[in-house]
């Protein structure tokens, strides 16, 4: 008697990681719902449609209620399990939350339509996923424990097998291998899957990005070694920093013992929809999302490359990208080799940028770096550089307990804090994760008028005193001027650093090279679209450069989220005076000295740079 064929199961990523990896998570619900009926009939094991960066992006840019999105997708996919990505004790934010917040979030996500919870921790610290997994099971939902795959001198095959066994012992229904940077090769994939199959009885689910160019071979080897489920993205949202194409993998296994049973003709109809949809989001396309084999060395997930590029652009240091890519492995080693996935990827990447831009290692240390080195994100597998830790936290002792054990229950306090601005428990949870942008979202919802980010780059004036112009129209390189009836030919040959208030321009006047000093009276803000936003400002209102040790500065470019003090307030050295958001993380800015706030040069929502004086303390 012939053995029954082992059907390979497929999870479709088009509604979450496919567009998160290639289109900055910008796909809107209106472009998802029309294809859901066809998606629902394909026969996927699950459709990943929520979690990851989608929650943040819905509130921040799209002005869609993330909970509304989940409910609508749940209605539109009645026959298909909805899967989400959950960061364990981080949930969908960037800090650890108290257990009662984690429990309530899982409860509400279950009630609103999540069937499969893929739960991971950036540090692979099992203590940080236990509460979430237990609550998933309490809601009778599918718990998928997750191994964050990485390579380093301390990440061994035995280590990953032990992680898998630990997750199975917690009651997980399936085990996912999350290769977020595309580091798996066919050989080590076969070794890993085979070893896990020998020690773990629950089904294995492989998630691998195509960044390095070998993902299809990796999936082929994984399935033949015993992997039960693979993640794919429909072809218009596949490849590069995304994933292998769904149709390609279905075709590859067709007619074999692992035949998926999925209909290629039906998949073509799904692909046709997303082929047209992708055109609408061309503004968010990036060279950084293409295949890049450097990932084998720097291990940076594709989505983070674009963040790094934008950070360096804001610093006027685009030419330092290669230095940053070289610095990241060194910082990672100092930090004990954490896997590079949110939020550890942001912590390591931002610190590497600061090390390069400041010209000295750990001259500037972010608040997240301090928290990481104190143990507030979990236990590192490798040995942390004690010299770096001392620079960050001084004589303070790192913790050795589960970080959430230090947190008091938060739900009641959060509910009181937000008051009647929250219309539901879901609103309180949104506020818990993203306080500032959630409040803005609630205000717009109350007014009945949302202001979503436009799909097209703005071409009209943004306000009475602003205009968006191209770099070419702002700075012609050759022109004629007439002064007192005399005409001169001017040709710009070069200039000093763009971040300087007063910088030299090298110009030819009637073919004679001259140096002129130009003082800018406008604030110039490069945007991610490659355009320049100039806001006219009077000379007296321009933000001064930091010149004194008592001036408050930010360690990195970002946006002011909150200002915590007022002029006349007394502060002690180390007090938090404002919060700046950079690379999706909110970083506290501290008073460098004790004294009285003499002047404040920023307001909430302002963009700030490290060389600026944000506050003066006397």
PALUMVEX-74816 format. One line per 10 residues: number of its first residue (from 0); their letters; for each residue x, y, z of C-alpha. Coordinates in steps of 0.05 Angstrom, whole numbers, plus 5000, padded with zeros to 4 digits. Layout:
! residues N
NUM> a> X:Y:Z; ...
! end
This chain:
! residues 618
0> xxxxxxxxxx> 5000:5000:5000; 5028:5068:4980; 5040:5119:5035; 4995:5180:5033; 5026:5241:5003; 5052:5293:5052; 5017:5357:5032; 5060:5419:5040; 5022:5476:5073; 5030:5549:5053
10> xxxxxxxxxx> 5023:5614:5092; 5011:5674:5047; 5047:5739:5068; 5018:5789:5018; 4975:5825:5070; 5032:5835:5120; 5105:5819:5110; 5103:5822:5034; 5086:5896:5032; 5123:5910:5097
20> xxxxxxxxxx> 5187:5885:5066; 5180:5921:4999; 5131:5979:5007; 5146:6004:5078; 5082:5972:5104; 5039:6023:5068; 4986:5979:5035; 4917:6002:5054; 4856:5962:5073; 4820:5986:5011
30> xxxxxxxxxx> 4871:5949:4968; 4864:5885:5009; 4789:5875:5015; 4773:5868:4941; 4819:5807:4933; 4800:5773:4999; 4745:5730:4968; 4796:5700:4919; 4848:5693:4974; 4797:5658:5018
40> xxxxxxxxxx> 4785:5604:4965; 4859:5587:4952; 4867:5538:5010; 4924:5570:5048; 4943:5542:5116; 4938:5615:5139; 4943:5686:5114; 4988:5732:5154; 4950:5797:5157; 4965:5833:5222
50> xxxxxxxxxx> 5020:5849:5271; 5092:5868:5258; 5096:5940:5235; 5024:5943:5209; 4995:5967:5275; 5043:6026:5279; 5035:6044:5206; 4958:6042:5208; 4957:6094:5264; 5016:6136:5242
60> xxxxxxxxxx> 5011:6141:5167; 4948:6109:5139; 4899:6134:5192; 4864:6067:5193; 4842:6037:5258; 4886:5974:5264; 4831:5939:5302; 4781:5958:5248; 4828:5929:5196; 4831:5863:5234
70> xxxxxxxxxx> 4755:5859:5241; 4744:5874:5167; 4795:5823:5145; 4764:5772:5192; 4697:5782:5158; 4728:5779:5089; 4766:5714:5102; 4714:5669:5135; 4748:5604:5113; 4821:5622:5124
80> xxxxxxxxxx> 4860:5629:5188; 4887:5699:5201; 4957:5699:5228; 4994:5755:5265; 5065:5768:5286; 5071:5785:5361; 5136:5806:5394; 5124:5771:5460; 5129:5819:5518; 5140:5876:5469
90> xxxxxxxxxx> 5072:5862:5436; 5074:5909:5375; 5110:5966:5409; 5183:5977:5427; 5186:5965:5502; 5166:5910:5549; 5095:5915:5576; 5067:5888:5641; 5035:5820:5640; 4964:5846:5646
100> xxxxxxxxxx> 4974:5888:5582; 5001:5828:5545; 4943:5785:5568; 4891:5836:5550; 4922:5847:5482; 4920:5773:5465; 4848:5770:5490; 4826:5827:5445; 4866:5804:5385; 4832:5736:5392
110> xxxxxxxxxx> 4764:5767:5399; 4774:5810:5337; 4797:5754:5291; 4868:5729:5301; 4871:5653:5296; 4946:5640:5294; 4995:5678:5338; 5068:5674:5317; 5103:5695:5381; 5177:5712:5383
120> xxxxxxxxxx> 5228:5748:5426; 5285:5787:5395; 5334:5758:5445; 5307:5687:5440; 5295:5694:5515; 5239:5644:5529; 5220:5682:5592; 5195:5738:5547; 5145:5696:5508; 5116:5653:5564
130> xxxxxxxxxx> 5060:5700:5583; 5037:5712:5512; 5038:5638:5493; 5000:5619:5556; 4946:5671:5540; 4940:5648:5468; 4926:5578:5493; 4876:5605:5544; 4838:5635:5485; 4838:5568:5448
140> xxxxxxxxxx> 4879:5598:5392; 4938:5569:5354; 5005:5586:5388; 5065:5585:5343; 5130:5590:5383; 5187:5622:5344; 5262:5614:5339; 5297:5677:5313; 5352:5649:5270; 5420:5682:5268
150> xxxxxxxxxx> 5492:5663:5262; 5549:5678:5310; 5603:5641:5349; 5552:5626:5404; 5490:5607:5363; 5499:5532:5354; 5455:5477:5327; 5447:5450:5398; 5424:5518:5422; 5369:5523:5370
160> xxxxxxxxxx> 5345:5452:5385; 5341:5469:5459; 5299:5531:5441; 5252:5488:5400; 5244:5438:5457; 5231:5495:5506; 5176:5524:5462; 5143:5456:5453; 5144:5447:5529; 5106:5513:5535
170> xxxxxxxxxx> 5049:5482:5496; 5062:5512:5427; 5023:5480:5370; 5075:5493:5317; 5147:5516:5316; 5170:5572:5268; 5241:5585:5246; 5243:5659:5232; 5301:5676:5186; 5288:5751:5185
180> xxxxxxxxxx> 5352:5771:5149; 5358:5713:5099; 5419:5680:5131; 5400:5607:5122; 5436:5568:5068; 5412:5502:5038; 5464:5462:5077; 5451:5491:5146; 5376:5490:5133; 5377:5415:5123
190> xxxxxxxxxx> 5419:5407:5186; 5373:5451:5227; 5307:5421:5204; 5333:5350:5211; 5358:5363:5282; 5293:5395:5303; 5252:5339:5273; 5292:5289:5315; 5276:5326:5380; 5210:5362:5370
200> xxxxxxxxxx> 5144:5330:5353; 5103:5391:5333; 5100:5414:5260; 5156:5460:5234; 5141:5526:5198; 5196:5562:5159; 5197:5637:5149; 5257:5661:5107; 5270:5726:5071; 5298:5726:5000
210> xxxxxxxxxx> 5349:5781:5014; 5411:5738:5002; 5384:5704:4940; 5381:5632:4964; 5312:5629:4997; 5280:5583:4945; 5336:5532:4953; 5329:5539:5028; 5255:5523:5025; 5267:5464:4978
220> xxxxxxxxxx> 5317:5434:5026; 5274:5449:5087; 5213:5413:5059; 5254:5352:5039; 5284:5351:5109; 5215:5350:5141; 5189:5422:5145; 5113:5422:5144; 5094:5494:5127; 5130:5549:5088
230> xxxxxxxxxx> 5117:5624:5083; 5112:5654:5014; 5088:5720:4983; 5048:5726:4919; 5096:5742:4862; 5085:5818:4855; 5104:5824:4929; 5160:5772:4928; 5236:5772:4921; 5289:5820:4947
240> xxxxxxxxxx> 5279:5832:5020; 5211:5798:5017; 5202:5723:5007; 5199:5668:4954; 5140:5674:4907; 5079:5633:4924; 5066:5611:4852; 5139:5591:4843; 5141:5546:4904; 5073:5516:4888
250> xxxxxxxxxx> 5099:5499:4818; 5164:5472:4846; 5130:5421:4890; 5073:5404:4842; 5071:5330:4824; 5117:5311:4881; 5099:5278:4947; 5097:5349:4976; 5046:5376:4926; 5011:5435:4959
260> xxxxxxxxxx> 4946:5423:4922; 4939:5497:4908; 4913:5519:4840; 4963:5559:4799; 4908:5589:4756; 4872:5616:4818; 4938:5644:4844; 4948:5681:4778; 4884:5719:4791; 4910:5739:4860
270> xxxxxxxxxx> 4977:5760:4830; 4942:5803:4777; 4908:5843:4832; 4972:5857:4871; 5010:5872:4807; 4964:5932:4796; 4962:5950:4870; 5038:5955:4876; 5039:6010:4823; 5001:6055:4871
280> xxxxxxxxxx> 5056:6051:4923; 5115:6067:4878; 5132:6126:4923; 5154:6076:4976; 5198:6033:4932; 5271:6032:4950; 5337:6006:4923; 5349:5980:4994; 5296:5926:4984; 5334:5890:4928
290> xxxxxxxxxx> 5376:5827:4937; 5438:5842:4976; 5488:5788:4993; 5522:5834:5044; 5469:5809:5092; 5512:5747:5104; 5563:5794:5137; 5523:5850:5169; 5459:5809:5183; 5415:5871:5175
300> xxxxxxxxxx> 5342:5856:5158; 5323:5889:5093; 5272:5937:5124; 5326:5965:5169; 5373:5984:5112; 5326:6039:5089; 5321:6065:5160; 5397:6069:5164; 5401:6104:5097; 5350:6156:5120
310> xxxxxxxxxx> 5386:6167:5186; 5452:6180:5150; 5417:6226:5101; 5390:6267:5158; 5460:6272:5187; 5488:6293:5119; 5530:6230:5120; 5503:6187:5064; 5574:6170:5044; 5585:6133:5110
320> xxxxxxxxxx> 5537:6075:5096; 5594:6026:5084; 5627:6047:5149; 5561:6035:5186; 5553:5967:5154; 5623:5949:5177; 5609:5976:5247; 5545:5937:5260; 5579:5869:5269; 5628:5901:5318
330> xxxxxxxxxx> 5572:5932:5359; 5534:5866:5356; 5595:5830:5384; 5601:5881:5440; 5528:5869:5456; 5535:5793:5461; 5511:5774:5391; 5436:5789:5395; 5394:5768:5334; 5380:5830:5293
340> xxxxxxxxxx> 5305:5836:5293; 5259:5889:5322; 5276:5920:5371; 5348:5896:5377; 5362:5912:5304; 5343:5985:5316; 5385:5987:5380; 5448:5959:5347; 5439:5996:5282; 5427:6064:5315
350> xxxxxxxxxx> 5488:6055:5360; 5530:6037:5299; 5507:6101:5264; 5525:6143:5324; 5593:6109:5331; 5609:6126:5259; 5580:6196:5255; 5608:6220:5322; 5677:6194:5302; 5687:6158:5368
360> xxxxxxxxxx> 5659:6092:5393; 5605:6100:5445; 5616:6175:5452; 5540:6179:5448; 5500:6122:5477; 5425:6118:5467; 5376:6105:5523; 5356:6039:5489; 5429:6018:5488; 5433:6032:5563
370> xxxxxxxxxx> 5370:5992:5575; 5395:5935:5532; 5462:5931:5568; 5426:5933:5635; 5386:5871:5614; 5319:5905:5605; 5306:5869:5539; 5328:5800:5564; 5390:5758:5570; 5443:5760:5516
380> xxxxxxxxxx> 5470:5693:5494; 5541:5717:5484; 5588:5755:5531; 5575:5830:5534; 5636:5876:5530; 5642:5900:5602; 5679:5963:5582; 5621:5983:5538; 5570:5965:5592; 5607:6008:5643
390> xxxxxxxxxx> 5607:6067:5594; 5532:6058:5587; 5508:6045:5658; 5568:6060:5702; 5568:6021:5767; 5495:6003:5762; 5484:5927:5766; 5450:5893:5706; 5387:5855:5722; 5383:5779:5719
400> xxxxxxxxxx> 5307:5771:5725; 5255:5771:5671; 5248:5846:5653; 5172:5845:5660; 5180:5820:5732; 5200:5892:5748; 5136:5921:5719; 5072:5934:5757; 5005:5920:5724; 4989:5977:5676
410> xxxxxxxxxx> 4919:5969:5647; 4882:6006:5702; 4931:6064:5703; 4931:6069:5627; 4855:6069:5626; 4852:6126:5677; 4907:6164:5641; 4873:6165:5573; 4804:6177:5602; 4746:6189:5554
420> xxxxxxxxxx> 4792:6195:5494; 4789:6119:5492; 4724:6090:5466; 4742:6017:5478; 4792:5970:5510; 4825:5966:5442; 4837:6041:5444; 4872:6035:5512; 4917:5982:5482; 4934:6025:5423
430> xxxxxxxxxx> 4951:6082:5470; 4994:6035:5512; 5038:6019:5452; 5040:6086:5415; 5016:6141:5463; 5030:6202:5419; 5006:6177:5352; 4947:6141:5383; 4923:6206:5415; 4930:6242:5349
440> xxxxxxxxxx> 4891:6187:5315; 4836:6191:5367; 4832:6267:5358; 4825:6260:5283; 4773:6206:5291; 4733:6250:5339; 4735:6307:5289; 4711:6262:5234; 4769:6282:5189; 4831:6238:5180
450> xxxxxxxxxx> 4894:6263:5147; 4928:6201:5118; 4996:6205:5086; 4986:6217:5011; 5003:6161:4963; 5035:6212:4917; 5093:6257:4939; 5066:6327:4954; 5076:6378:4898; 5035:6435:4924
460> xxxxxxxxxx> 5055:6484:4980; 5047:6450:5048; 5026:6515:5082; 5026:6590:5078; 5101:6593:5093; 5126:6530:5062; 5138:6500:4994; 5164:6434:4967; 5214:6441:4912; 5265:6396:4879
470> xxxxxxxxxx> 5338:6403:4895; 5350:6424:4824; 5300:6481:4826; 5327:6504:4894; 5400:6505:4872; 5415:6517:4798; 5488:6503:4783; 5497:6557:4729; 5461:6623:4717; 5471:6696:4698
480> xxxxxxxxxx> 5459:6755:4744; 5455:6829:4728; 5478:6881:4779; 5475:6955:4762; 5469:6938:4688; 5530:6892:4688; 5519:6818:4673; 5560:6763:4706; 5561:6688:4692; 5558:6647:4757
490> xxxxxxxxxx> 5574:6573:4759; 5573:6535:4825; 5630:6486:4831; 5617:6459:4901; 5599:6476:4972; 5613:6460:5045; 5573:6413:5090; 5498:6421:5081; 5484:6420:5156; 5526:6482:5170
500> xxxxxxxxxx> 5491:6549:5181; 5547:6586:5146; 5584:6547:5093; 5631:6562:5035; 5607:6560:4963; 5660:6553:4909; 5636:6591:4847; 5665:6615:4782; 5648:6687:4767; 5662:6697:4692
510> xxxxxxxxxx> 5706:6635:4696; 5747:6661:4756; 5741:6615:4817; 5719:6651:4880; 5701:6628:4950; 5639:6660:4981; 5609:6648:5050; 5533:6637:5050; 5489:6639:5112; 5424:6602:5104
520> xxxxxxxxxx> 5361:6637:5129; 5315:6577:5115; 5310:6510:5149; 5322:6455:5098; 5294:6387:5113; 5309:6329:5065; 5250:6282:5059; 5249:6208:5043; 5222:6224:4974; 5287:6259:4955
530> xxxxxxxxxx> 5253:6327:4955; 5269:6387:4998; 5220:6422:5044; 5240:6493:5058; 5205:6530:5113; 5218:6604:5116; 5241:6628:5184; 5264:6694:5211; 5336:6698:5232; 5317:6707:5305
540> xxxxxxxxxx> 5274:6644:5306; 5325:6596:5278; 5349:6542:5325; 5420:6556:5351; 5477:6508:5347; 5498:6473:5411; 5560:6506:5439; 5559:6494:5514; 5561:6431:5557; 5497:6456:5588
550> xxxxxxxxxx> 5459:6457:5522; 5409:6401:5513; 5420:6361:5449; 5394:6297:5418; 5441:6239:5404; 5408:6226:5337; 5362:6259:5286; 5289:6250:5300; 5222:6281:5316; 5203:6312:5383
560> xxxxxxxxxx> 5148:6271:5414; 5141:6306:5481; 5172:6365:5517; 5171:6349:5592; 5193:6416:5622; 5178:6491:5616; 5221:6553:5620; 5237:6567:5693; 5233:6494:5715; 5291:6468:5757
570> xxxxxxxxxx> 5322:6403:5733; 5375:6356:5759; 5428:6326:5715; 5399:6263:5684; 5326:6285:5688; 5285:6272:5626; 5269:6338:5591; 5239:6312:5525; 5228:6250:5484; 5252:6243:5412
580> xxxxxxxxxx> 5229:6189:5365; 5281:6160:5317; 5280:6095:5278; 5212:6077:5307; 5239:6082:5378; 5224:6135:5430; 5288:6159:5463; 5290:6201:5526; 5334:6263:5524; 5366:6281:5590
590> xxxxxxxxxx> 5389:6345:5623; 5466:6346:5618; 5473:6390:5680; 5431:6413:5740; 5401:6482:5735; 5342:6522:5710; 5311:6517:5641; 5330:6584:5609; 5303:6573:5539; 5267:6520:5498
600> xxxxxxxxxx> 5278:6520:5422; 5233:6463:5402; 5160:6442:5403; 5126:6375:5397; 5129:6351:5325; 5194:6388:5307; 5250:6352:5270; 5316:6358:5307; 5389:6342:5294; 5447:6326:5341
610> xxxxxxxx> 5485:6391:5330; 5427:6435:5351; 5413:6467:5419; 5344:6444:5438; 5343:6475:5507; 5389:6520:5547; 5402:6507:5621; 5432:6561:5666
! end
